[in-house]
Amino acid sequence: MEVIGRRSHAIQMCMYITLFLVATVAHSFYLPGVAPMDFLKGDLLKVKVNKLTSIKTQLPYSYYSLPYCKPEKIVESAENLGEVLRGDRIENSPYVFKMREPQICNSVCRAVLTAKDAKKFKKKIDDAYRVYMILDNLPLVVPYKRNDTDSMVYQHGFDVGFKGQYTGSSEKRYFVYNHLSFTVKYHKDEEMDAARIVGFEVRPFSIKHGYEGKWNNNKRLTTCDPHAKHTITSSQTPQEVKENMEIIFTYDVDFQESEVKWASRWDTYLYMPDDQIHWFSIVNSLMIVLFLSGMVAMIMLRTLYRDISQYNQLETQEEAQEETGWKLVHGDVFRPPTSSDLLCVCVGTGVQFFGMILVTMFFAALGFLSPSNRGGLMTAMLLLWVVMGLFAGYASARLYKMFKGTEWKKITLQTAFMFPAILFAVFFVLNALIWGEKSSGAVPFGTMFALVLLWFGISVPLVFVGSYVGFRRPAIEHPVKTNKIPRQIPEQAWYMSPIFSILIGGILPFGAVFIELFFILTSIWLHQFYYIFGFLFLVLIILVVTCVEITMVLCYFQLCSEDYLWWWRSYLTAGSSALYLFLYATFYFFTRLSITNAVSGALYFGYMLIASYAFFVLTGTIGFYACFCFTRLIYSSVKID
């Protein structure tokens, strides 16, 4: 009775922990702080600054790492786990507007650059850094027209400055954008005087401001008239960056009424003009699936049906001795593989990763993970990974017991620590490199401690609970008995060698996703929005089907050639698509990115190595379970004496 009581208490605690995590995940899907806000005329609008980023270095920096104008007191906004991991630092700024009250040539502050300040500006301009700001949870964008069409395209953030030269001089000089011409678009409520912000745009200018007498913040500038409109033009003398140079930061703000409603205000930011390419990606993937489905149908409905009929009609011993094909290896096909412990761990990790991806993509496709909820996607994925540890432990323990394993605690520890330890080690090294560059993207010690706490305090116990439940269940029974002496495998043709068949098997799953992979890499490394999760969910389904079908086909050919070592090969056949993913990421690095910094290159390949490893365990697990079900099905359909 005491044992039963302790067991029920442990199960109760597990249920409470799981319910708590589910509630936390659900909260991460919820969009806090993005409820519509109504502003009356004259209400204060406070602009927040986010970070400085560059596609050349991939290293974010705090806005105030440059000598920009500062408010009296810098206040950081509360951030979730995903925002911290992404390097977002949201702070207040001295840019404050009044709703629907335009301002012209408003002075913010005056700064005299030291040699160190000038060097910082020049370095950021060389590395093509952009400034990110936020108003009412909307990111600041620079609108411009596409050359091929008349449609407007919005670029996230504005450049710190640019390089150029004066007329008649060949010397390259640095210029900073010190005047910001803001445009706030709003949708007015016809019944009330309130309005909602639906757009936040800017046109940056570099202007060498002039004034008379001594400087003060209320000083009237001779380069722009606060009583005139649109006095700033790009033809004026730009503001150069050099030591002891005086820079005056100014801004305009204009308000424009818009027909866009608040619920649709993100549509312009998330609009992607390449929808036809996405549809081409889906059609391309579907053609691969249809091709594989035809092969599987031919094998399952014709060849297998014929094989099973022939095997079941054999009556004499002479006929049985003459039989060939996959039935001959029935006594060895379920023989435990070498390194079975490692296979159990890999499969359990794949189940955990697949569960996380499936749930995340499902909710994202339904529109729960909006980009307006910064860091929500990453937070949800981390918490779902922790929750799915329950299923990882269960899957690895069930497989381990089927292989006649007895030390379930050892396999549980390996499942709980192997994959996360590798990821954490790579992440720790990359974070040390970022910290060495003094970037705001470096994860603080407190956040690292929180990640370790999630891992050791919640994920590991859930893996143990799942393993305990899985190992307590009866072992999976095979449809045929395994011989004591292993059968000799005949010499195989060159095209059935393990290396060749494994490499061939990974091409089609990768081919089903590589077009969508291009857009994912672009959104990550070129700092663009990615919000076509409906397409991505379809691609995920196609990837699963492709992995299942290609591994089943190659497994059938392998068994027909009397090679029964299918356990690891089925995992590696689908998992080899991760190799092609990493090779494509390398190709993308040299053809699409302009990274020259060694640390930035290490960051790119480090994170892509993590992504490829995760893709390996995901596709490998799908292929393994496909072959596992396939072999059990065909060997349970024949009569074996």
C-alpha positions in Angstrom: 0.0 0.0 0.0 2.9 2.4 0.8 4.4 1.7 -2.7 1.1 2.4 -4.3 0.7 5.6 -2.3 4.2 6.8 -3.2 3.5 6.0 -6.9 0.2 7.8 -7.0 1.9 10.8 -5.2 4.6 10.9 -7.9 2.1 10.7 -10.7 0.1 13.5 -9.1 3.2 15.7 -8.9 4.0 14.9 -12.5 0.5 15.9 -13.5 0.8 19.2 -11.6 4.2 20.0 -13.2 2.8 19.1 -16.7 -0.3 21.3 -16.1 1.9 24.2 -15.0 4.1 23.9 -18.1 1.1 23.6 -20.4 -0.4 26.8 -18.8 3.0 28.5 -19.3 3.2 27.4 -22.9 -0.4 28.6 -23.5 0.5 31.9 -22.0 3.4 32.2 -24.4 1.0 31.7 -27.3 -1.1 34.5 -25.9 -0.2 38.0 -27.1 0.4 40.2 -24.1 0.6 43.9 -24.5 -0.8 43.9 -28.0 -4.4 44.8 -27.3 -5.6 47.9 -29.2 -4.9 51.2 -27.5 -7.0 54.2 -28.1 -5.3 57.5 -28.2 -7.0 60.9 -27.9 -5.6 64.0 -29.5 -2.7 65.3 -27.4 -1.9 62.0 -25.7 1.8 61.3 -25.3 3.3 58.7 -27.7 6.6 57.3 -26.4 9.0 55.9 -28.9 11.1 53.0 -27.7 14.5 52.0 -29.1 15.3 48.3 -29.7 18.8 47.6 -31.0 21.3 48.0 -33.7 21.8 45.1 -36.0 23.7 44.3 -39.2 23.5 41.5 -41.7 27.3 41.7 -42.1 28.2 40.9 -38.5 24.9 39.3 -37.1 25.9 40.9 -33.7 23.3 43.1 -32.1 24.2 46.1 -30.0 22.3 48.3 -27.7 21.0 51.6 -29.2 22.9 53.6 -26.6 26.2 51.9 -27.5 26.4 54.8 -29.9 26.4 58.4 -28.6 22.8 59.0 -29.5 20.6 61.3 -27.4 19.5 59.8 -24.1 16.5 60.5 -21.9 16.9 61.6 -18.3 16.7 58.0 -17.1 17.1 54.9 -19.3 14.4 52.3 -18.4 14.5 48.8 -19.9 11.2 47.1 -20.8 10.3 43.7 -19.3 11.4 41.0 -21.7 10.4 37.3 -22.0 12.9 34.5 -22.4 12.7 34.5 -26.2 13.5 38.2 -26.4 16.6 37.8 -24.2 17.9 34.9 -26.3 17.4 36.9 -29.5 19.4 39.8 -28.1 16.4 42.3 -28.0 17.0 45.2 -25.6 13.9 47.5 -25.5 14.5 50.9 -23.8 12.9 54.3 -23.7 14.0 57.2 -25.8 13.9 61.0 -25.8 11.5 60.9 -28.9 8.1 61.7 -27.5 5.1 62.8 -29.7 1.7 64.2 -29.0 -1.1 62.3 -30.8 -2.2 64.1 -34.0 -0.1 67.2 -33.3 2.7 67.5 -35.9 6.1 68.8 -35.0 8.6 70.4 -37.3 12.4 70.5 -36.8 12.2 69.6 -33.1 15.7 69.5 -31.5 16.5 66.5 -29.3 20.1 67.2 -28.2 23.5 68.4 -29.3 26.6 66.1 -29.1 30.3 66.8 -29.7 32.0 63.6 -30.8 35.2 62.5 -29.1 37.7 60.4 -31.1 36.2 57.2 -29.5 32.7 58.3 -30.5 33.7 59.0 -34.1 35.4 55.7 -34.3 32.2 53.9 -33.1 30.0 55.7 -35.6 32.5 54.9 -38.5 32.7 51.2 -37.5 28.9 50.9 -37.4 28.5 52.6 -40.8 31.2 50.3 -42.3 29.3 47.3 -41.0 26.0 48.6 -42.4 24.2 48.7 -39.0 20.6 49.7 -38.8 18.6 51.3 -36.0 15.4 49.7 -34.8 12.7 51.6 -33.0 9.2 50.7 -31.8 5.9 52.7 -31.3 2.9 51.1 -29.9 4.5 47.7 -30.5 4.9 48.5 -34.2 8.5 48.4 -35.6 9.8 51.4 -37.4 10.1 50.9 -41.2 11.5 52.8 -44.2 9.1 52.7 -47.2 10.4 52.6 -50.7 9.0 51.6 -54.1 10.2 48.5 -55.9 11.9 49.0 -59.3 9.9 46.3 -61.1 6.5 47.3 -59.7 4.8 50.3 -58.1 4.1 48.5 -54.9 5.6 49.7 -51.6 8.1 47.7 -49.8 9.0 48.3 -46.1 12.5 47.9 -44.8 12.9 47.3 -41.1 14.9 50.1 -39.4 17.1 52.8 -40.9 20.8 53.0 -41.5 23.1 54.6 -38.9 24.7 56.5 -41.8 26.5 56.2 -45.1 29.8 56.8 -46.8 30.3 59.3 -49.5 32.5 62.1 -50.8 32.2 65.9 -51.4 32.1 67.2 -55.0 35.7 67.5 -56.3 37.2 65.3 -53.6 38.1 61.6 -53.9 38.4 61.1 -50.1 35.7 58.8 -48.6 33.9 60.4 -45.7 31.4 59.2 -43.1 28.0 60.8 -42.6 25.4 60.1 -39.9 21.6 60.3 -40.2 20.8 62.9 -37.5 17.4 64.1 -38.7 14.4 61.7 -38.6 11.2 62.6 -40.4 8.6 60.3 -38.7 5.2 59.5 -40.1 2.6 58.0 -37.8 -0.4 56.5 -39.4 -3.6 56.2 -37.5 -7.1 54.9 -37.9 -9.7 57.1 -36.4 -12.9 55.9 -34.8 -15.8 57.7 -36.4 -18.0 57.6 -33.3 -15.3 58.7 -30.8 -12.4 61.2 -31.1 -9.9 58.4 -30.3 -7.6 56.8 -32.8 -5.4 53.7 -33.1 -1.9 53.6 -34.5 -1.6 51.5 -37.6 1.8 52.5 -39.1 5.2 53.9 -38.1 7.5 55.1 -40.9 10.6 57.3 -41.1 12.7 59.0 -43.7 16.2 59.6 -42.4 18.3 62.6 -43.4 21.9 63.7 -42.8 21.9 67.5 -42.2 24.6 69.7 -40.9 22.5 72.0 -38.8 23.5 75.6 -38.1 22.4 78.2 -35.5 23.3 81.6 -34.2 24.9 82.4 -30.9 25.3 79.8 -28.1 23.5 76.5 -28.2 20.4 75.6 -26.1 17.7 73.1 -26.8 15.2 75.8 -27.7 17.6 77.4 -30.1 16.2 78.2 -33.5 18.1 76.4 -36.3 19.0 78.2 -39.5 18.9 75.0 -41.5 15.2 74.2 -40.9 12.3 76.5 -40.1 9.9 75.1 -37.4 7.1 77.2 -38.9 7.4 75.8 -42.4 6.7 72.3 -43.6 9.0 69.8 -45.3 12.0 72.1 -45.2 14.5 69.3 -44.9 15.8 68.0 -48.2 18.5 65.6 -49.2 20.3 68.4 -51.1 21.4 70.1 -47.9 25.0 69.7 -46.6 25.2 66.3 -44.9 26.5 65.8 -41.3 30.0 64.4 -41.3 31.4 62.2 -38.6 34.8 63.1 -37.3 36.5 64.0 -34.0 35.3 67.2 -32.3 32.5 67.5 -34.7 29.2 69.0 -33.4 26.1 67.0 -34.2 22.6 68.2 -33.6 19.9 65.5 -33.6 16.4 66.6 -34.7 13.2 65.1 -35.9 9.9 65.9 -37.6 6.7 64.0 -36.9 3.6 64.0 -39.2 0.3 62.2 -38.6 -1.7 60.7 -41.5 -5.1 59.2 -41.3 -5.3 55.7 -42.7 -8.1 53.3 -43.8 -6.1 50.4 -42.5 -7.8 49.0 -39.4 -5.9 48.0 -36.2 -6.4 44.3 -36.7 -4.8 44.5 -40.2 -1.9 46.8 -39.3 0.7 44.1 -39.5 -0.3 43.0 -43.0 1.9 45.5 -44.7 4.9 44.3 -42.6 4.2 40.7 -43.2 3.4 40.9 -46.9 5.7 38.8 -49.0 5.6 39.4 -52.8 7.0 35.9 -53.5 3.9 33.9 -52.9 4.2 32.2 -56.3 7.6 30.9 -55.3 6.1 29.4 -52.1 3.4 27.7 -54.2 6.0 26.4 -56.6 7.8 25.0 -53.5 4.6 23.2 -52.5 4.0 21.9 -56.0 7.6 20.7 -56.3 7.3 18.9 -53.0 4.0 17.4 -53.9 5.4 16.0 -57.1 8.2 14.3 -55.1 5.5 12.8 -52.7 3.4 11.6 -55.6 6.4 9.9 -57.2 7.3 8.2 -54.0 3.7 7.3 -53.3 3.5 5.6 -56.7 6.5 3.5 -55.8 5.2 2.6 -52.4 1.8 1.7 -53.9 3.5 -0.5 -56.5 5.5 -2.3 -53.8 2.7 -2.6 -51.3 -0.1 -3.5 -53.6 1.7 -5.6 -56.3 5.1 -6.8 -55.2 4.3 -7.4 -51.5 0.9 -8.9 -52.2 2.5 -11.3 -54.7 5.4 -12.1 -52.3 3.0 -12.8 -49.4 0.8 -15.0 -51.6 3.7 -17.0 -52.8 5.2 -17.5 -49.4 1.9 -18.6 -47.9 1.3 -21.1 -50.7 4.6 -22.9 -50.2 3.9 -26.4 -48.8 6.8 -28.7 -49.4 10.3 -28.4 -47.7 11.9 -28.3 -51.2 9.9 -25.3 -52.2 10.7 -23.6 -48.9 14.4 -24.1 -49.5 14.2 -22.5 -52.9 12.4 -19.4 -51.7 14.3 -16.1 -52.0 13.8 -12.5 -50.9 12.9 -10.9 -47.6 11.2 -13.9 -46.0 14.6 -15.7 -45.8 15.8 -13.2 -43.1 12.7 -13.6 -40.9 14.9 -15.2 -38.2 17.3 -12.2 -38.0 15.2 -9.1 -39.0 14.3 -8.3 -35.4 17.8 -9.0 -34.0 18.9 -6.1 -31.7 21.4 -3.8 -33.5 24.8 -2.9 -32.4 24.9 0.3 -30.2 21.2 -0.3 -29.4 21.4 2.0 -26.4 22.5 5.0 -28.6 19.7 4.2 -31.1 17.1 4.3 -28.2 18.5 7.7 -27.1 18.4 9.1 -30.7 14.8 7.9 -31.2 13.6 9.3 -27.9 15.2 12.7 -28.7 13.6 12.7 -32.1 10.2 12.0 -30.6 10.8 15.0 -28.2 11.8 17.3 -31.1 9.0 16.1 -33.4 6.4 16.8 -30.7 7.8 20.3 -30.1 7.8 21.1 -33.8 4.3 19.7 -34.5 2.6 21.6 -31.7 4.4 24.8 -32.4 3.6 24.6 -36.2 0.0 23.8 -35.5 -0.5 26.8 -33.2 1.6 29.1 -35.5 -0.5 28.0 -38.5 -3.6 29.0 -36.6 -2.1 32.5 -36.1 -1.4 32.3 -32.4 2.3 33.2 -32.7 2.3 36.7 -34.2 5.5 38.6 -34.7 3.9 41.3 -32.6 4.6 39.0 -29.6 8.4 39.4 -29.7 10.2 36.3 -28.5 6.9 34.3 -28.2 7.9 31.7 -30.8 11.2 30.9 -29.2 9.7 30.9 -25.7 7.0 28.5 -26.8 9.5 26.2 -28.4 11.7 26.1 -25.4 8.8 25.3 -23.0 7.4 22.7 -25.4 10.7 21.0 -25.5 10.7 20.7 -21.8 7.2 19.3 -21.8 8.0 16.8 -24.5 10.7 15.3 -22.3 7.9 13.1 -21.0 7.4 11.5 -24.4 11.2 11.2 -25.0 11.6 9.1 -21.9 8.6 7.0 -22.8 9.8 6.3 -26.4 13.4 5.5 -25.5 12.4 3.2 -22.6 9.9 1.2 -24.7 12.4 0.7 -27.4 15.1 -0.2 -24.8 12.9 -2.9 -23.2 12.1 -4.3 -26.6 15.9 -4.8 -27.1 16.0 -6.8 -23.8 17.6 -4.0 -21.9 17.4 -3.9 -18.1 19.2 -0.7 -16.9 16.4 1.7 -17.7 17.9 4.5 -15.5 21.1 4.5 -17.6 19.2 5.0 -20.8 17.0 7.6 -19.2 20.0 9.7 -18.2 21.5 9.4 -21.7 18.1 10.6 -23.2 17.9 13.5 -20.8 21.4 14.7 -21.2 23.0 13.8 -24.6 21.2 16.0 -27.0 20.7 19.0 -24.7 24.3 18.8 -23.5 25.6 19.0 -27.0 23.4 22.0 -27.8 24.2 23.7 -24.6 27.9 23.3 -25.1 27.8 24.8 -28.6 25.5 27.5 -27.4 27.8 28.3 -24.4 30.9 28.6 -26.7 29.0 30.9 -29.2 27.7 33.0 -26.3 31.2 33.4 -25.0 32.3 34.7 -28.5 29.4 37.1 -28.5 30.2 38.3 -25.0 33.8 38.8 -26.1 32.5 41.2 -28.8 30.6 43.1 -26.1 27.4 42.6 -28.0 24.0 43.0 -26.5 23.1 39.6 -28.0 25.1 37.8 -25.3 22.8 35.9 -23.0 23.1 37.1 -19.4 24.2 34.7 -16.6 20.7 34.9 -15.1 19.1 33.6 -18.3 21.7 30.9 -18.7 20.9 29.8 -15.1 17.2 29.8 -16.0 17.9 27.5 -19.0 19.8 25.1 -16.8 17.0 25.2 -14.3 14.5 24.3 -17.0 16.7 21.5 -18.1 17.6 20.0 -14.7 14.6 21.0 -12.7 11.8 20.1 -15.1 12.9 18.4 -18.3 15.1 15.7 -16.6 12.4 14.7 -14.1 9.8 14.5 -16.9 12.1 12.2 -18.9 12.5 10.0 -15.8 8.7 9.8 -15.4 8.2 9.0 -19.0 10.9 6.3 -18.9 9.4 4.8 -15.7 5.9 4.6 -17.3 7.3 3.2 -20.6 9.5 0.6 -18.9 6.7 -0.6 -16.7 4.6 -1.5 -19.7 4.9 -5.0 -21.3 7.7 -5.3 -23.9 6.8 -5.1 -27.6 6.4 -8.6 -29.1 7.9 -9.3 -32.5 5.7 -11.1 -35.1 8.5 -13.7 -35.7 11.1 -15.3 -33.5 14.8 -14.5 -33.7 17.3 -17.2 -34.4 20.2 -17.8 -31.9 22.9 -17.8 -34.6 22.9 -14.8 -36.9 22.5 -15.5 -40.6 25.4 -14.6 -42.9 24.6 -11.6 -45.2 25.4 -12.3 -48.8 27.7 -9.9 -50.8 25.7 -6.8 -51.8 25.6 -5.0 -55.1 27.4 -1.6 -55.1 24.1 0.3 -55.2 22.9 -1.5 -52.0 26.0 -0.5 -50.0 25.1 1.3 -46.8 26.9 4.6 -47.6 25.4 4.9 -51.1 21.8 4.0 -50.1 22.0 6.3 -47.0 23.2 9.3 -49.1 20.6 8.6 -51.8 17.8 8.4 -49.2 18.4 11.9 -47.9 18.2 13.7 -51.2 14.4 13.5 -51.6 13.4 14.7 -48.1 15.8 17.6 -48.5 14.4 18.3 -52.0 10.9 18.6 -50.5 11.9 21.5 -48.2 14.9 23.3 -49.7 12.9 26.1 -51.3 11.2 26.9 -48.1 14.5 26.6 -46.3 15.8 29.5 -48.4 13.0 31.8 -47.0 13.7 30.6 -43.5 17.4 31.4 -43.8 16.6 34.7 -45.3 14.3 35.7 -42.5 16.8 34.7 -39.8 20.1 36.0 -41.2 18.8 39.0 -43.3 16.5 40.2 -40.4 13.2 39.8 -42.3 9.8 38.8 -41.0 8.6 35.2 -41.6 5.0 34.6 -41.0 3.8 32.1 -43.6 3.4 29.3 -41.1 0.6 27.8 -43.2 3.0 27.1 -46.0 5.6 25.8 -43.4 3.0 23.4 -41.8 2.2 22.0 -45.3 6.0 21.5 -45.9 6.3 19.8 -42.6 3.6 17.3 -43.5 5.2 16.7 -46.9 8.6 16.2 -45.2 7.1 13.5 -42.9 5.4 11.7 -45.8 8.6 11.9 -47.9 10.7 10.5 -45.1 8.2 7.7 -44.4 8.0 6.6 -48.1 11.7 6.8 -49.1 12.8 4.8 -46.0 10.1 2.2 -46.6 11.1 1.7 -50.3 14.8 1.5 -49.5 14.1 -0.8 -46.5 12.2 -3.2 -48.8 15.0 -3.3 -51.3 17.5 -4.0 -48.5 15.5 -6.9 -47.1 15.0 -8.3 -50.6 18.8 -8.5 -50.9 18.8 -10.5 -47.7 20.4 -7.7 -45.6 18.6 -7.6 -42.3 20.7 -4.8 -40.6 18.0 -2.2 -41.1 17.7 -0.6 -37.7 20.4 2.0 -38.0 20.2 2.3 -41.7 16.5 3.3 -41.6 17.5 6.1 -39.1 20.4 7.3 -41.1 18.7 7.1 -44.5 16.1 9.8 -43.6 18.6 11.5 -41.2 21.1 12.0 -44.0 19.0 14.9 -45.3 20.6 16.9 -42.5 23.9 16.6 -44.3 22.4 18.2 -47.4 20.8 20.9 -45.2 24.2 21.9 -43.8 25.8 21.8 -47.2 23.0 24.1 -48.5 23.6 26.4 -45.5 27.3 26.6 -46.5 26.3 27.4 -50.1 23.9 30.1 -48.8 26.7 31.6 -46.6 29.0 32.1 -49.6 26.4 33.2 -52.1 23.9 35.3 -50.2 25.6 36.7 -47.1 28.4 39.2 -46.9 29.9 38.2 -43.5 33.6 38.8 -43.2 34.0 38.8 -39.4 35.4 35.5 -38.1 33.2 35.6 -35.0 30.1 36.2 -37.1 31.1 33.3 -39.4 31.5 31.0 -36.3 28.1 32.1 -35.1 26.5 31.2 -38.4 28.0 27.8 -38.8 27.6 27.1 -35.1 23.8 27.8 -35.2 23.4 26.0 -38.5 25.2 23.0 -37.0 22.7 23.0 -34.2 19.8 23.2 -36.7 21.3 20.4 -38.8 21.7 18.2 -35.8 18.1 18.8 -34.8 16.9 18.1 -38.3 18.9 14.9 -38.2 17.2 13.5 -35.1 13.8 14.7 -36.4 14.0 13.0 -39.9 15.9 10.0 -38.6 13.2 9.2 -36.0 10.5 9.5 -38.6 12.3 7.1 -40.9 13.0 4.7 -38.1 9.4 4.4 -37.1 8.3 4.1 -40.7 10.6 1.1 -41.2 9.7 -0.4 -37.8 6.0 -0.4 -38.6 6.7 -1.6 -42.2 8.7 -4.6 -41.2 6.3 -5.6 -38.4 3.4 -5.4 -41.0 5.0 -7.5 -43.7 6.4 -10.2 -41.4 3.1 -10.6 -39.6 1.4 -11.3 -42.9 3.3 -14.4 -43.8 3.1 -18.0 -42.4 6.4 -18.9 -40.9 7.1 -22.4 -39.5 
